[in-house]
Amino acid sequence: MDAQEKRRRLANKVKVNLAMTVREIFDAIEDEPSRPQNMAYFDRIFKTFTDGGKGAVPREEGRKLIGTYCLFVPEEIIYAAGGQPVRLCAGSYDSTEVGEEFLPDVACPMVKSEMGFSALPVLSFYQDCSLVALPASCDWKTKMGAIMEEHAPVMMMDMPRIKESEASREMWLSEIKRFKREVEKVTGVKVNRRRLREAIRLVQRAQVEFDRFHAIRKADATVISGRDALEVLNAYFYDHAESWTAAMSLLNDELEERIRNKTSVTKPKAVRLMLTGSPMVFPNWKIPTVIEELGGALVADEFCTSNRYLHDKVAVDEGSVNDMLHAIADRYLLPCTCPIFSTTVDRRDRLLQLVEDHRVEGVIYHTLKGCHPYDLETKLTETLLRDNGIPMLRIETDYSPQDVEQLRTRIEAFMETLTGKRRG
Amino acid sequence: MKVYRLRIAVQFVCFILLVYGGLFLIDLGSRLPTFSCAYMDDRGGGCFFIGFQHMMNRPLGEFLGDAGIRLLKALGIFALWAVVLNKAWCGWVCPFGFLQDMMTKLRTFIGVDVSRFAWMTRTRYKSVKYILLVLMILIPLGMANSVFGLPTLPRDWSVAFCQICPARLILPIFNGDFSQIYVDFSGSVRMILTSLGVILTGLFFTTAFVKRRFLCSYCPMLAALSLFDKIGLTSLKKNGQRCTRCGNCSRACPMEIREIEEEKTLSNLVTQDCTLCLRCVEVCPEDKALQATFCGVPIFTATQEGFLKRQGLPGENKTEKEV
């Protein structure tokens, strides 16, 4: 059997497995009572994964696809240049096996999964990208570019690690400008003042809906499950910002109605939990699923794939192209709470603010095996939360579904301590 | 609320009041902590510095008598003004500041990008305004007092600061008076000082196409007002925990103040160069992270919603929904 045939068979195998995983997830979801109706729009995007991801990313007017990793690549620039961004961060266990051929064992499952999708034609949008912008955020991402090169048109972006330094900021701004030139080359459209302003507005409009959604999750009634909250933000990876905003607006209307009617997806006095740590991407929803099956209320999260994704905003000041590029550079670098940065202050304050705003009783800290940056911050976070009277449960896991039962036991025990603490 | 529009309106009214107030028999006194130049014939109030320099031009002994009481009275009135409005004198009242903001408008209109100092340069020049303030006290004293038997400074040093101040050359123009634009060749000291005045006036016009409020960074009035930063009734407060250090504030700050972004623990953010223009609060996207207060009562607070509105949203969003 030649290599070509072997590759085709492997791709098919992953495709079938992924389709099974996705179907199982949505079959289980269908049985859930009191799920918001407007989730259907977001479900559709993920259900396309059963069919090679066809139609997951809108491709009107022949827009060029620009793949991005992490949350450092400014989609405003992509939209302004007439491209369609698609965030390629992956959460599939089925493709990690393929990625393992290219990466060492200790690599985190996320890069393995991403590598798998890049190397094999499983989800079409991984192969359709005209440019893949890969920020050198963590060590895995830094080297992934070179390993991925033969499968994708990679553009590496240098990431500064020390946000407080002047040189870092200048370097990042010049990286943003380089990215702009690369995107312009691919799409053939020059980013001018009007187009960039419009693109910034486009994303800001999405942020208006995100802010609404975030405020809704502060309510006493848990009107949407934490898993669904992950899903709607995860859908933004693939969708066009405008369609996403429209769908989000409908969902928010429904959720606000639910707050008025006190329609909760959990029991009235459910323990209020927050998830944080390494990113959780579809279909890796095992932890939120377990928590919610046990009756916990997931009222907040702090993930780069979710809450952090759309929170920070570009502030246009004087409105020239350079001013806007500077604003964009700052927005993607400075407020980011990713642990790859030397400072921990921003993340600590963000966590405390979320705990306060969402009245969180316990935090579940998720680290993916091999995800060193989050692992390094575990102790600091635990101490910080303990000092503020918030218990924390650390879970280290990967994308494999094998440890679900073990996780269930641990999370159940953790939730019992929290209920015990409530009684005093 | 679009604060920058309100600010321009207030600045405009203050400009009319201070530059043409005299025509309407308005007189706010001559102890104003703002560059309402005393060389303007139609002024509605005068800059504190010219009187202050005259008052300091006394033998030290006289300060124990009448001169001292006059000086204390003047300082008291100045302090009172300063405590009430604090740096808002710079950001909201100063006619010379207003003119610089108008030049900035012109610059952005013709599409010239702003440029920024390197961090170290900015820090290095921070002391200039204090040096000018100290000189403003020492020079008049040196004219009336001899140190260690050395000769006193000649009369040419009289109101030395006014001689170099570019506001003296520019503001009277609005009263139709171009006579202040000159170099005085009657003596070497006067020649140097008035030449500096002309050079700074030139810088006023040229730097406006490079930077925002370039001259304010060196203004001794800013230095004098900064003595009241902590006790001023008008204040700028920050809640460190709510701040994400996104840098929007320091990027939009016309005075390039970095503390506003970096500070996580201090709550009073009226720093030495702050002009209380409140641009930082306008561009702050975090709920209640920044707040302007008067006597402790919030008068303008940063909110997510307000931020997006000022960015031109969600005006169109709403119409979309209605359609």
Interface residues (C-beta under 8 A of the other chain):
Chain A: K163 E164 E166 R201 Q204 R205 Q207 V208 D211 S249 H311 D312 K313 A315 V316 D317 E318 G319 S320 N322 D323 H326 A327 D330 R331 L334 P335 T337 V345 D346 D349 R350 L352 Q353
Chain B: T108 G111 D113 V114 A118 W119 G240 Q241 R242 C243 T244 R245 C246 G247 N248 R251 A252 E261 E262 K264 V283 P285 Q304 E305 F307 L308 Q311 G312 L313 P314 E316 N317 K321
